[in-house]
Amino acid sequence: MERCTTIDAELSPQQVAQLTVKSQKPKVVFEQPIPEDPSDFANFAVEVANERGRSAGLSNQVAVPTVRTLPAPDDVRAEVGANGVSIFWSGVTGGAAPKHPGVRYSYEVLRRSTKTPNFVAVLDIPLNGPQYSAVDKSSDWEQSYDYKIAGITHFNYGGKDIEVEGDDSPVVHVLVHDTFAPAQPTGVQAVFSGVGQKPFIDLSWAPNTESDLAGYNIYRREGAGAAVKLNKDLVKSPSFRDTQVQAGHTYTYSVSAIDLRNNESAKSEETSESVPQ
């Protein structure tokens, strides 16, 4: 990158005087139009001169890529679902993005929380639009998050891949509270055993695959009676042995799944088994 070679602007004496007011923090905002060029950088520095025009030299230089960035979305919203946080926004379509060889554009979903107070990128979404959505599956239950969207310009400069972030969207806040029950257990089977020994009925079913599964509840009823839970503690594996059965009775069973926050699924389809006389 080349060093600064031209003077783009000078502060007037009045502007300099304003910087010396003790009630203000020294701050200058300088805006300079630069030609759009996806293959170059503009370098900026500040030089301070006294009344006699003498200078201590240039400040540190700042290199600014001269590429266009996407406008920031202004309609970002977030919803909590069973699979994570869904983020929605409106943006440009791929066909509406600036066209330059070797330059591509995407939207980046950035997130922060009390555990990570600085925004970090969690998802990179290629242009399709104009309506966008993404699911953050890495969020944790019972945590608060802030989300924002930024347009990213990708290009190569001197053999290096460069990413330039555009303006950020407004921030949306969400509490990832788990009110979502596990899936209803399936494939429940009941089989009687007990010839020559105390009778019992063995239950088995297809295991649930949720990462936050805590266990299962087992329910039994007779005839048109109400279903009664058999287990005192959660059943950890997809099987259960009911030893409290009597000869000549028919029992109807169902199973529910429980997660770590005590959300309970609907009961499975019922299955029945009889104990012979």
N, C-alpha and C positions, 0 to 999 in steps of 0.2 A: 504494500500500500504506500502511496506517495505521501510526502509530508505536506503540511499546509503551505500554500504558495501565494494566496491572494487574500486581501482584506475584504470581507463581505459586509461589515457594518461597523460603525463607530458610535459610541455613546456621546450624547450631548453633555455639556457642562451641567445642565439641569438634572439630567438622569444620574450623573455621578454624584451630585449634591444629595439627591434623594437616598442614595445608598449609605450616606453618612449619618442619616437621622437615627439617633440612638433607639428610638421606639420601634424601629424596623430591623428585621434580619436582612443582611445583604443578600439580595436575590435579583437576578435578571433573567427574564424569559426572552429568548431570541428565536425568531422563526425565519427560516430562509428557504424559499423554494429551491429545489434541486431537480435536475433532469432525472427522469426515471431510467435507470439502466440496471438490469438484473445481473450484470457482471462486474460491478464496480462498487467502491465505497467512497464516501465523501469524508474528509478529515477536518475536524474543527478544533480550534484552540483559542485561548483568550490571552491577549497581551495588554498589560497595564502600563500606561505612559504617564509621566508627570507633566507639569505645566510647560516644561522646556522640551517636551517630546522625547525624553529619555525613557528607555524601557529596560526592565529586568529580563526580558525575553519571553518566549511563549510558555504558556502553561502546558500541562500534559495534554496530549491530543486524544480526541475521541473519534473513532471510526464509525460512521453511520452507513449501513448498507442502503444503496439507492434503489431498492425494490419496492413495489407496491404491496401493501398488506390488505387483507380482507376487512371490511367494516365489522364492528362488533355487533353481535345479536343484542336485541333489547327486550326479548320476550322469553327469557330462560325460565323454565319451571322444573321442579323435581317431585317425583312421587315415589313412595316406598312400596315395594312389592315383595313377594315371597322370595324372588331370586336376587334382590338387591335394589339399588336406587336407580330409577329410570329418569333420565334427563332429556328434556325436549326443548328445541329452539328452532327458529326460522333463520335461514341463511341463503347464500347465493348458490345457484346450481353450477355444476361443472362447466356448462357452456357459457355462463356469464362471468367466469373468472378471467382475469387478465391473461393474455396469451403471450408467452415467451418461451423460446426453446430451452429445454433443460430446467424449467421452473415449474414446480407443482405446488398446490395449495391443499390445506386440510384444516379441520377444526380440532382444537385440543380441549379436552375436558380437564379442568384443574380442580383440585380438592384440597381442603385443609380441615383440621380438627384440633381438638385440645391436645391430642398426642403429637400431631405434626402441625404446629402453628403456622408454618409457611406453606403457601400453595405449591402443590406438586402435580405434575401431569399424570393422569391415570388412564386416559384413553386418547387415541388419535383417530379421528374419523375422516375418511376421504370425502371429497366433494361428491354429492349426488343431489340432494335437496329438491325443492326449496325447504321442505320440512325434514328436520333431523331428530334422531333419537339415539340414545346410547344407554347401556345398562352397566352400572358400576357394581360388579359382583364381588369386589374386594372390600366393600364396606362391612362393618361389624354391627351386630345388633346392640341396641341401647347406647349408641354413640351419636353425637351431634356433628354434622358436617356442613361446610360451606362449599358451594360449587360456583364456578364461572366458566365461560367459554371464551376462547381467543382464537383468532385466525392465525395460521402459521404458514409462512412462505418458505419453501425448501428450494435451495439451489446449490450449485457447486462453485467454489471459488478457489482457484489455485490448488485443485485436487482435494479440497476439504469440503465436506458436506456442511452447509450453513443453514440454520433455522432462524428465521426472524419472526418474532411474535408481534402481532398487531395489538390494537386496543382491546381491553377486556370488557366483557359484558358486565351488567350489574350482577351482584352476588346473590345467590339464593341459599336459604338456610333450611335444613331438614333434620329432624330427629328420627333416627332409624329404629323405630319401636316395633318389636315383634308381636304382632297380633295374628300371625298366620300359623294355622295348625298343620301338622304333618299330613301326608297323604293317607287316605283311608286304606287300611290293610286289606290285602286280597289273598285269595287262594286258601282260605281257612278250611281245614279238614279235621274231622273227629273220628277216632278209631277206638273201639272198645277192646280191652284185653282183660284177662283175669281168670281164665280156665285153670282151676287148681290153685289159685291164689286169690288174694283180695282183689276185687274188681276195680278197674280204673278206666278212664277215658283219656287218651292222648290227643292233644291238639297241636297242629302245626300250621304255618302260614308263610307266605312269601315275606322276606325281611324288607323293612323300609330302608331307604338309602339316604335319608336326610343326614347331613353332617351334625345337626344339633339334636338328633333323636336321643331321648332319655330312656324310653322303654315302652311297655305295652300294659294295657288293662284288659282283663279277661272278664266277660259277662256271661251269665247263664240264667236261663229261665226254664220253667216247666209249664207246658200247656199254654194257656192264655195269660199266665202270670207275668209280672214285671221282671225285667232283667236285673240281676243282682251281681255286683262286682265280687269276684272270687278272691283276688289277690290283695294282700295287705300292702306289700311293697311292689314297685314297678317290676314287671317281668323284663329281664334284660335281653333274652334271646327269643327267637320266633318259635317257641314251643312251650307247652304247659301240660302238666299232668293233673287231672282232676281225680282225686282219690275219694272224694266225698259223694259217692254215687251208691244207689241202691238197686237191687234186682227188680226187674219189672218196670223200671222208670225210663222215660225218654227225656233227654236233655237237649236244649237248643243253645248254641254258643255264638258269641260274636266277640270281636277284638277291636280295640282302638289303640292309636299310637299317641304318645305324649312327647313333647319336646322339652328342652332344658328350661323354658320359661313357663311350663305347665299349660301350654296350649294343647288341647286334646282334639284329635281328629274325629270325624264321624265314625260310628261303629261299622265294622265290615258287614258284608252280607252274612246272614245266619247260616249255620250248619247244624244238623241234628244227629244224635246217635242214641241207640237204645241199649239198656243193660238187660240181658236175658234173665228169665226166672231161674 
